[in-house]
């Protein structure tokens, strides 16, 4: 028994020592790189990878495309000469052992000045085509196919999480001062960037923005039907603690409100978010900035427009729990009875709980 306890303690000590070698911040020389890690430097990012050089390059390529998108929307008045650090852990356990928040898939640490993530197994740049089943499809086959797409969509995308946290990283570099942002724009824009896709048509092009976050949309449309959305005049003043009290609805509403401002009403509100972020570069009081940005705008009318906009939004992945969409043409294929699905609960959404 004593031998077992001693061996167990040595194992724990060895694990702790191995983790202690993973230092925060950049690793400027080869001697600073821990065993099992590689470093890939792009023009603007210092990517530290426990997943090999190929994934480090893929992550670096996407973040360069995201940086073009961040800069295009929020123009800097300074050059970015210092590379931003990104750590990519191989497993969720190692990621949390390093110090990640319990519910996070990625996070940005302003104190360590680094973005940290782990390989979730899902990469949105993976172009491997899904297997296609041939022959008649029964109702049960359709449910399985829809559930498979749903499960795949609900798995957090590594590049999406990095794009979300990369926004926090860019904001802290852009503003310099530690200026609070209301969560609707801080987390809402993170989720907006989560859905970005690399532009493969042009080299050094911005990532493609504005895609629908299907999981967030399902939650928000359900909240709207049940009259559980937060009134806009209160929603835009919420800070993190209040936002987290109703995280599932608030994260969904924050993403959709940013989507609405940037793409809705024929561009009527497209300058609200860029003006807001540009404002906090010069004024550390976000309340002052918010007053200026929303001055002259009728929030009650905007709230009504926003809710009408939500009704026009369509998810890019079918809701497997929607019986109307499950069997629109009748069950010509027959098959076994379909089990009653259990709808998702809580805020278990890609990009959510990012710790950002």
C-alpha positions as CSV (number, residue, x, y, z in Angstrom):
1,X,0.0,0.0,0.0
2,X,2.8,2.4,0.9
3,X,4.5,1.6,-2.4
4,X,1.3,2.4,-4.3
5,X,0.8,5.7,-2.5
6,X,4.4,6.7,-3.1
7,X,4.1,5.8,-6.8
8,X,0.9,7.7,-7.1
9,X,2.4,10.8,-5.4
10,X,5.4,10.6,-7.8
11,X,3.0,10.4,-10.8
12,X,1.2,13.5,-9.6
13,X,4.5,15.3,-9.0
14,X,5.7,14.4,-12.4
15,X,2.5,15.7,-14.0
16,X,2.8,18.9,-12.1
17,X,6.4,19.4,-13.1
18,X,5.6,18.7,-16.7
19,X,2.8,21.3,-16.6
20,X,5.1,23.8,-14.8
21,X,7.4,23.8,-17.8
22,X,4.6,25.3,-19.9
23,X,5.3,28.9,-19.3
24,X,2.8,31.7,-19.9
25,X,3.5,34.2,-22.7
26,X,5.8,34.0,-25.7
27,X,8.7,31.5,-26.0
28,X,11.3,33.6,-27.9
29,X,14.0,31.0,-28.1
30,X,14.1,27.2,-28.8
31,X,15.3,26.6,-25.3
32,X,12.1,28.0,-23.9
33,X,9.9,25.5,-25.9
34,X,8.7,22.6,-23.6
35,X,9.1,19.0,-24.7
36,X,6.3,17.9,-27.0
37,X,5.6,21.5,-28.2
38,X,6.4,23.3,-31.4
39,X,6.2,27.0,-32.3
40,X,4.9,28.5,-35.5
41,X,5.3,32.2,-36.1
42,X,3.1,34.1,-38.6
43,X,3.4,37.8,-39.2
44,X,1.2,38.7,-36.3
45,X,0.8,35.6,-34.2
46,X,3.2,33.4,-32.1
47,X,1.4,30.0,-32.1
48,X,2.6,27.5,-29.5
49,X,1.2,24.0,-30.4
50,X,1.1,20.7,-28.5
51,X,-0.7,19.3,-31.6
52,X,2.1,19.5,-34.1
53,X,3.2,22.0,-36.7
54,X,0.3,21.3,-39.2
55,X,-2.4,22.4,-36.8
56,X,-0.3,25.3,-35.6
57,X,-0.1,26.5,-39.3
58,X,-3.9,26.0,-39.8
59,X,-4.6,28.0,-36.6
60,X,-2.2,30.7,-37.6
61,X,-3.6,31.0,-41.1
62,X,-7.2,31.4,-39.7
63,X,-6.1,34.0,-37.1
64,X,-4.3,36.0,-39.8
65,X,-7.6,36.1,-41.8
66,X,-9.5,37.0,-38.6
67,X,-7.0,39.8,-37.9
68,X,-7.7,41.3,-41.3
69,X,-11.5,41.2,-40.4
70,X,-10.9,42.7,-36.9
71,X,-8.8,45.5,-38.4
72,X,-11.3,46.2,-41.2
73,X,-14.1,46.7,-38.8
74,X,-12.2,48.4,-36.0
75,X,-9.4,50.3,-37.7
76,X,-6.3,50.8,-35.5
77,X,-4.4,54.1,-35.2
78,X,-1.2,52.2,-34.5
79,X,0.9,49.5,-36.0
80,X,0.8,46.0,-34.6
81,X,4.5,45.1,-34.4
82,X,4.4,42.7,-31.4
83,X,3.2,39.2,-32.1
84,X,0.2,37.9,-30.1
85,X,0.7,34.6,-28.3
86,X,-1.7,31.6,-28.8
87,X,-1.4,28.3,-26.9
88,X,-2.9,25.2,-28.4
89,X,-3.2,22.3,-26.0
90,X,-3.7,18.7,-27.3
91,X,-6.3,17.7,-24.8
92,X,-9.0,19.3,-22.7
93,X,-7.5,17.9,-19.5
94,X,-4.1,19.5,-20.2
95,X,-5.9,22.8,-21.1
96,X,-7.7,22.9,-17.7
97,X,-4.7,21.7,-15.8
98,X,-2.9,24.8,-17.2
99,X,-5.5,26.9,-15.5
100,X,-8.4,27.3,-17.9
101,X,-11.8,28.2,-16.5
102,X,-14.1,25.2,-15.9
103,X,-16.6,25.9,-18.6
104,X,-14.2,27.2,-21.3
105,X,-13.1,25.9,-24.6
106,X,-10.8,28.8,-25.0
107,X,-10.0,32.0,-23.1
108,X,-7.9,35.1,-23.3
109,X,-5.8,36.2,-20.3
110,X,-5.1,39.9,-20.3
111,X,-2.6,39.4,-17.5
112,X,-0.5,36.8,-19.4
113,X,-1.3,38.5,-22.7
114,X,-2.1,35.2,-24.4
115,X,-5.0,33.3,-25.9
116,X,-5.3,29.7,-24.8
117,X,-7.3,26.9,-26.4
118,X,-7.3,23.1,-26.9
119,X,-8.0,20.8,-29.9
120,X,-11.7,20.1,-29.7
121,X,-11.5,17.7,-32.6
122,X,-13.6,20.0,-34.8
123,X,-11.9,22.3,-37.3
124,X,-14.1,24.4,-39.6
125,X,-11.3,24.4,-42.3
126,X,-11.6,20.6,-42.6
127,X,-12.8,20.0,-46.1
128,X,-13.2,16.2,-45.8
129,X,-16.6,15.5,-47.3
130,X,-19.2,13.7,-45.1
131,X,-20.2,10.2,-46.2
132,X,-23.4,10.2,-48.2
133,X,-25.9,7.3,-47.7
134,X,-27.6,6.1,-50.9
135,X,-30.9,4.3,-51.2
136,X,-34.3,4.9,-49.5
137,X,-34.2,6.8,-46.3
138,X,-36.6,5.9,-43.5
139,X,-37.9,8.3,-41.0
140,X,-35.5,6.9,-38.4
141,X,-32.7,7.4,-40.9
142,X,-33.7,11.0,-41.2
143,X,-33.7,11.5,-37.5
144,X,-30.3,9.9,-37.2
145,X,-28.9,12.1,-40.0
146,X,-30.4,15.3,-38.4
147,X,-29.1,14.3,-34.9
148,X,-25.6,13.7,-36.4
149,X,-25.6,17.1,-37.9
150,X,-26.9,18.6,-34.7
151,X,-24.2,16.8,-32.6
152,X,-21.5,18.0,-35.0
153,X,-22.8,21.6,-34.9
154,X,-22.9,21.5,-31.1
155,X,-19.3,20.4,-30.9
156,X,-17.2,23.5,-30.3
157,X,-15.1,24.5,-33.3
158,X,-11.5,25.1,-32.5
159,X,-11.1,27.9,-35.1
160,X,-14.4,29.4,-34.0
161,X,-13.3,29.5,-30.4
162,X,-10.0,31.0,-31.4
163,X,-11.8,33.7,-33.5
164,X,-14.0,34.5,-30.5
165,X,-11.1,34.9,-28.1
166,X,-9.0,36.5,-30.8
167,X,-11.5,39.3,-30.7
168,X,-10.9,39.8,-27.0
169,X,-7.2,39.7,-27.6
170,X,-7.4,42.3,-30.4
171,X,-9.7,44.6,-28.4
172,X,-7.2,44.7,-25.5
173,X,-4.4,45.5,-27.9
174,X,-6.5,48.1,-29.7
175,X,-7.8,49.9,-26.6
176,X,-4.8,49.4,-24.3
177,X,-6.6,50.6,-21.2
178,X,-8.6,48.0,-19.3
179,X,-11.9,49.4,-20.3
180,X,-15.0,47.4,-19.5
181,X,-17.5,46.7,-22.3
182,X,-21.1,45.7,-21.7
183,X,-21.4,42.0,-22.4
184,X,-23.8,42.3,-25.4
185,X,-20.9,43.8,-27.5
186,X,-18.0,42.0,-25.7
187,X,-19.4,38.5,-25.9
188,X,-21.9,39.2,-28.7
189,X,-19.1,40.2,-31.1
190,X,-17.1,37.2,-29.9
191,X,-19.9,34.9,-31.0
192,X,-20.3,36.9,-34.2
193,X,-16.7,36.2,-35.1
194,X,-17.1,32.6,-34.0
195,X,-19.0,31.8,-37.2
196,X,-16.4,33.3,-39.5
197,X,-15.0,31.2,-42.4
198,X,-11.6,31.7,-44.0
199,X,-11.8,33.3,-47.4
200,X,-10.0,30.7,-49.6
201,X,-10.4,32.7,-52.8
202,X,-7.8,35.4,-52.0
203,X,-4.6,35.3,-50.1
204,X,-4.4,37.6,-47.1
205,X,-8.1,38.2,-47.4
206,X,-10.4,38.8,-44.4
207,X,-12.4,35.9,-43.1
208,X,-16.0,35.8,-44.3
209,X,-18.3,37.2,-41.7
210,X,-22.0,37.2,-41.0
211,X,-22.9,33.5,-41.0
212,X,-25.8,32.3,-38.9
213,X,-25.1,30.7,-35.5
214,X,-27.8,28.0,-35.6
215,X,-27.6,26.9,-32.0
216,X,-27.8,30.4,-30.7
217,X,-30.7,31.2,-33.0
218,X,-32.8,28.2,-31.9
219,X,-32.4,29.3,-28.3
220,X,-33.3,32.9,-29.1
221,X,-36.3,32.1,-31.2
222,X,-37.6,29.8,-28.3
223,X,-37.0,32.7,-25.8
224,X,-38.9,35.1,-28.1
225,X,-41.8,32.7,-28.3
226,X,-41.9,32.5,-24.6
227,X,-41.4,36.2,-24.0
228,X,-38.1,35.6,-22.2
229,X,-35.9,38.0,-24.1
230,X,-34.3,40.8,-22.1
231,X,-35.8,44.3,-23.0
232,X,-33.2,46.1,-25.1
233,X,-32.9,49.2,-22.9
234,X,-31.8,46.9,-20.0
235,X,-29.9,44.4,-22.1
236,X,-27.4,46.9,-23.5
237,X,-26.3,47.9,-20.0
238,X,-25.7,44.4,-18.7
239,X,-22.2,43.6,-17.4
240,X,-20.7,40.1,-17.1
241,X,-22.2,39.0,-13.8
242,X,-25.8,39.9,-14.8
243,X,-25.3,38.4,-18.3
244,X,-24.1,35.1,-16.8
245,X,-27.2,34.8,-14.6
246,X,-29.2,34.1,-17.8
247,X,-26.3,33.0,-20.0
248,X,-28.2,30.8,-22.4
249,X,-30.6,33.5,-23.5
250,X,-28.2,36.4,-23.1
251,X,-25.4,34.8,-25.2
252,X,-27.9,34.1,-27.9
253,X,-29.4,37.6,-27.7
254,X,-26.0,39.2,-27.7
255,X,-24.9,37.4,-30.9
256,X,-28.2,38.1,-32.7
257,X,-28.2,41.8,-31.7
258,X,-24.7,42.2,-33.1
259,X,-25.8,40.4,-36.3
260,X,-28.9,42.7,-36.5
261,X,-26.9,45.9,-36.0
262,X,-24.3,44.9,-38.6
263,X,-26.5,43.3,-41.2
264,X,-30.2,44.3,-40.5
265,X,-32.4,47.1,-41.7
266,X,-30.4,47.7,-44.9
267,X,-27.4,49.0,-43.0
268,X,-29.4,51.5,-40.9
269,X,-27.4,50.6,-37.7
270,X,-24.2,49.3,-39.3
271,X,-22.0,52.0,-37.7
272,X,-23.2,51.5,-34.1
273,X,-20.7,48.8,-33.2
274,X,-17.6,50.3,-34.9
275,X,-18.4,53.7,-33.5
276,X,-18.8,52.1,-30.0
277,X,-15.4,50.4,-30.1
278,X,-13.7,53.4,-31.6
279,X,-15.3,55.5,-28.8
280,X,-13.8,53.5,-26.0
281,X,-10.3,54.0,-27.4
282,X,-10.6,57.6,-26.3
283,X,-13.0,57.5,-23.4
284,X,-12.5,54.9,-20.6
285,X,-16.1,55.4,-19.4
286,X,-18.3,53.1,-21.5
287,X,-21.5,54.7,-20.2
288,X,-20.4,58.0,-21.9
289,X,-19.7,56.2,-25.1
290,X,-22.9,54.3,-25.1
291,X,-24.9,57.5,-24.5
292,X,-23.2,59.0,-27.5
293,X,-23.6,56.0,-29.8
294,X,-27.3,55.4,-29.1
295,X,-28.2,59.1,-29.0
296,X,-31.2,59.9,-31.1
297,X,-32.0,56.2,-31.6
298,X,-35.5,55.0,-30.4
299,X,-34.7,51.9,-28.4
300,X,-38.3,50.8,-28.3
301,X,-38.5,51.0,-32.1
302,X,-35.2,49.3,-32.4
303,X,-36.4,46.5,-30.1
304,X,-39.4,45.9,-32.3
305,X,-37.2,45.9,-35.4
306,X,-34.8,43.5,-33.8
307,X,-37.6,41.0,-32.9
308,X,-39.0,41.2,-36.4
309,X,-35.5,40.6,-37.8
310,X,-35.2,37.4,-35.6
311,X,-38.3,36.0,-37.3
312,X,-36.6,36.3,-40.7
313,X,-33.4,34.5,-39.6
314,X,-33.0,30.9,-40.7
315,X,-30.6,28.3,-39.1
316,X,-28.0,26.9,-41.3
317,X,-28.4,23.5,-39.6
318,X,-31.9,22.0,-39.3
319,X,-33.3,21.7,-35.8
320,X,-33.6,17.9,-35.3
321,X,-36.3,18.5,-32.6
322,X,-38.7,20.3,-35.0
323,X,-41.4,17.7,-35.9
324,X,-42.7,19.8,-38.8
325,X,-39.4,19.6,-40.5
326,X,-38.7,16.0,-39.6
327,X,-41.1,14.4,-42.1
328,X,-42.5,17.1,-44.5
329,X,-43.6,14.6,-47.2
330,X,-44.9,11.7,-45.1
331,X,-43.0,8.6,-44.2
332,X,-43.0,6.9,-47.6
333,X,-40.0,4.8,-46.5
334,X,-41.6,3.3,-43.5
335,X,-39.2,2.1,-40.8
336,X,-39.1,1.8,-37.1
337,X,-41.0,4.2,-34.8
338,X,-39.0,7.4,-34.1
339,X,-38.0,7.8,-30.4
340,X,-39.0,11.0,-28.7
341,X,-36.0,13.4,-28.8
342,X,-34.9,15.2,-25.7
343,X,-34.4,18.9,-26.4
344,X,-31.1,20.5,-25.4
345,X,-31.0,22.5,-22.2
346,X,-28.8,25.2,-20.8
347,X,-26.2,27.1,-22.7
348,X,-24.1,24.3,-24.1
349,X,-23.3,26.2,-27.2
350,X,-20.2,26.5,-29.3
351,X,-18.2,29.4,-28.2
352,X,-20.2,29.8,-25.0
353,X,-18.6,30.0,-21.6
354,X,-15.4,31.1,-23.3
355,X,-13.9,32.7,-20.2
356,X,-13.3,35.8,-22.4
